[in-house]
Amino acid sequence: MAAAAALSDLPDYTDEHELFRSTVRKFIAAEVAPHHARWEEQGVVDRSVWQKAAEYGLLLTNIPTEYGGGGADFLTSAIMVEEMARGIFSGPGFRLHSDIVAPYILHHGSEEQKQKWLPRMARAETITAIAMTEPGAGSDLQGIRTTAVRDGDHFIINGQKTFITNGQLADLIIVACKTDAAAGAKGISLILVEASTPGFSRGRNLEKVGMKAQDTSELFFQDVRVPVSNVLGQEGRGFALLMTELPQERLLVGITAVGVMEAAYEMTLNYTRERKAFGKPLADFQNSRFRLAEVKTEVHVARTFLNDCVARHMRGELDVPTAAMCKWWLSELENRVVDTCVQLHGGYGYMWEYPIARAFADARVHRIYAGSNEIMREIIGRSL
Ligand SMILES: Cc1cc2nc3c(=O)[nH]c(=O)nc-3n(C[C@H](O)[C@H](O)[C@H](O)COP(=O)(O)OP(=O)(O)OC[C@H]3O[C@@H](n4cnc5c(N)ncnc54)[C@H](O)[C@@H]3O)c2cc1C
């Protein structure tokens, strides 16, 4: 059979990428794997793993060196995300920090904002989050109620956010606010808020079904006063900025989904070869072989589609509907594949100590966040 498809099939993939991958693997083996179970218990990773990631040169790799980043291409980000996914290590919110928040600042920030924040983010002195969702508005972002009211050279922010990744650790948060309640989508602005600003507070670290080592929080804003210069891009352009940056976020979910599926396949193949029932390895039952054959095929198709999406993105051609296809289809498939793999593990597949159980719990949210899969179908449907 042909070797499994991989990111390394892409023409842009070089020896340097392979070297970077081996650095990521060393980092995960030394700094993530030994601690992940403890982080799951505490509901948040140690801040020190962020500093270690910075020391290994793994944060903001796709940000230019003049802003303290790694100056590398998007493939390096993809490798980092893929390796974390393959280990089923969803704790550290590096993906959100390096490949979601940093691009917002790079693409839409003022020179001053870029100089101030990106180098600190690369050094892990500043951990970041992006807060769009509210208790009353998730998919329907135009329905947010957090307001930013102009007062001279400042905005005064009042409101509440929920489900915010890195919420407990974040030092800097991009907050989606209504700056003009009457203007619909055109009334939304993105504003940088430092966690040290008076009036900002963190709520509960929410207890989740999966991704237990990653902090997800409520955030509160009560008369939080920030200078007008903290607006990202122009006032009233927040919704438009979100639309330009969301395709990469959705592609990153696709990369995670495929990394998890490939790992799930491999661990299940090994497990069914070792585990015996009725005097022979599980893998020798026709049903096991058929299920594994299906999974192998599906993962191969998924990888081929994902590589096409990554290649398009590298050329600057990943459009909004294709990114939506990538996100919904790969995350749906991931859930199906992981469920099959749990079944082939029997009772052990339901035990938390088995990575396949973590993969099962973690995968569920991929169909919900970064735009729910129903919204993805809406986006594709509208483009037809
Ligand atoms: C672990 C986790 C981490 C998260 N991290 C962040 C973060 O860092 N920052 C952030 O801002 N948000 C974050 N979110 C929030 C996430 O983006 C939202 O949960 C998601 O967008 C869905 O919004 P909602 O929960 O309000 O559900 P709702 O919008 O209430 O949707 C409920 C259901 O209705 C469906 N639905 C809604 N509208 C339509 C429609 N027009 N047509 C058909 N069906 C529809 C949805 O698909 C869904 O099935 C996170 C969520 C989780 C669970």
PDBQT file of the ligand as one rigid body, heavy atoms in Angstrom, charges set to zero:
ROOT
HETATM    1  C1  LIG A 401     -14.186  24.690  24.853  1.00  0.00    +0.000 C 
HETATM    2  C2  LIG A 401     -14.657  25.946  24.196  1.00  0.00    +0.000 A 
HETATM    3  C3  LIG A 401     -13.748  26.958  23.915  1.00  0.00    +0.000 A 
HETATM    4  C4  LIG A 401     -14.187  28.152  23.352  1.00  0.00    +0.000 A 
HETATM    5  N1  LIG A 401     -13.295  29.180  23.148  1.00  0.00    +0.000 NA
HETATM    6  C5  LIG A 401     -13.761  30.391  22.758  1.00  0.00    +0.000 A 
HETATM    7  C6  LIG A 401     -12.887  31.523  22.727  1.00  0.00    +0.000 A 
HETATM    8  O1  LIG A 401     -11.682  31.417  23.000  1.00  0.00    +0.000 OA
HETATM    9  N2  LIG A 401     -13.421  32.729  22.385  1.00  0.00    +0.000 N 
HETATM   10  C7  LIG A 401     -14.740  32.880  22.051  1.00  0.00    +0.000 A 
HETATM   11  O2  LIG A 401     -15.140  33.989  21.770  1.00  0.00    +0.000 OA
HETATM   12  N3  LIG A 401     -15.578  31.818  22.071  1.00  0.00    +0.000 NA
HETATM   13  C8  LIG A 401     -15.123  30.589  22.431  1.00  0.00    +0.000 A 
HETATM   14  N4  LIG A 401     -15.990  29.519  22.481  1.00  0.00    +0.000 N 
HETATM   15  C9  LIG A 401     -17.395  29.715  22.144  1.00  0.00    +0.000 C 
HETATM   16  C10 LIG A 401     -17.821  29.058  20.849  1.00  0.00    +0.000 C 
HETATM   17  O3  LIG A 401     -17.270  29.724  19.750  1.00  0.00    +0.000 OA
HETATM   18  C11 LIG A 401     -19.360  29.054  20.839  1.00  0.00    +0.000 C 
HETATM   19  O4  LIG A 401     -19.779  28.122  21.832  1.00  0.00    +0.000 OA
HETATM   20  C12 LIG A 401     -19.944  28.695  19.485  1.00  0.00    +0.000 C 
HETATM   21  O5  LIG A 401     -19.709  29.701  18.550  1.00  0.00    +0.000 OA
HETATM   22  C13 LIG A 401     -21.464  28.436  19.567  1.00  0.00    +0.000 C 
HETATM   23  O6  LIG A 401     -22.106  29.496  20.197  1.00  0.00    +0.000 OA
HETATM   24  P1  LIG A 401     -23.140  29.202  21.399  1.00  0.00    +0.000 P 
HETATM   25  O7  LIG A 401     -22.448  28.305  22.360  1.00  0.00    +0.000 OA
HETATM   26  O8  LIG A 401     -23.668  30.473  21.891  1.00  0.00    +0.000 OA
HETATM   27  O9  LIG A 401     -24.292  28.347  20.753  1.00  0.00    +0.000 OA
HETATM   28  P2  LIG A 401     -25.571  28.939  19.965  1.00  0.00    +0.000 P 
HETATM   29  O10 LIG A 401     -25.148  29.997  19.046  1.00  0.00    +0.000 OA
HETATM   30  O11 LIG A 401     -26.622  29.226  20.964  1.00  0.00    +0.000 OA
HETATM   31  O12 LIG A 401     -25.998  27.654  19.126  1.00  0.00    +0.000 OA
HETATM   32  C14 LIG A 401     -26.721  26.558  19.680  1.00  0.00    +0.000 C 
HETATM   33  C15 LIG A 401     -27.054  25.604  18.543  1.00  0.00    +0.000 C 
HETATM   34  O13 LIG A 401     -27.864  26.279  17.573  1.00  0.00    +0.000 OA
HETATM   35  C16 LIG A 401     -27.259  26.199  16.307  1.00  0.00    +0.000 C 
HETATM   36  N5  LIG A 401     -27.494  27.414  15.530  1.00  0.00    +0.000 N 
HETATM   37  C17 LIG A 401     -27.257  28.705  15.895  1.00  0.00    +0.000 A 
HETATM   38  N6  LIG A 401     -27.558  29.528  14.892  1.00  0.00    +0.000 NA
HETATM   39  C18 LIG A 401     -27.983  28.764  13.859  1.00  0.00    +0.000 A 
HETATM   40  C19 LIG A 401     -28.406  29.017  12.537  1.00  0.00    +0.000 A 
HETATM   41  N7  LIG A 401     -28.440  30.256  12.030  1.00  0.00    +0.000 N 
HETATM   42  N8  LIG A 401     -28.770  27.980  11.766  1.00  0.00    +0.000 NA
HETATM   43  C20 LIG A 401     -28.725  26.727  12.245  1.00  0.00    +0.000 A 
HETATM   44  N9  LIG A 401     -28.321  26.409  13.473  1.00  0.00    +0.000 NA
HETATM   45  C21 LIG A 401     -27.940  27.414  14.271  1.00  0.00    +0.000 A 
HETATM   46  C22 LIG A 401     -25.771  26.012  16.589  1.00  0.00    +0.000 C 
HETATM   47  O14 LIG A 401     -25.115  25.438  15.511  1.00  0.00    +0.000 OA
HETATM   48  C23 LIG A 401     -25.824  25.107  17.800  1.00  0.00    +0.000 C 
HETATM   49  O15 LIG A 401     -25.997  23.779  17.378  1.00  0.00    +0.000 OA
HETATM   50  C24 LIG A 401     -15.551  28.300  23.009  1.00  0.00    +0.000 A 
HETATM   51  C25 LIG A 401     -16.455  27.272  23.266  1.00  0.00    +0.000 A 
HETATM   52  C26 LIG A 401     -16.029  26.112  23.868  1.00  0.00    +0.000 A 
HETATM   53  C27 LIG A 401     -17.033  25.048  24.165  1.00  0.00    +0.000 C 
ENDROOT
TORSDOF 0
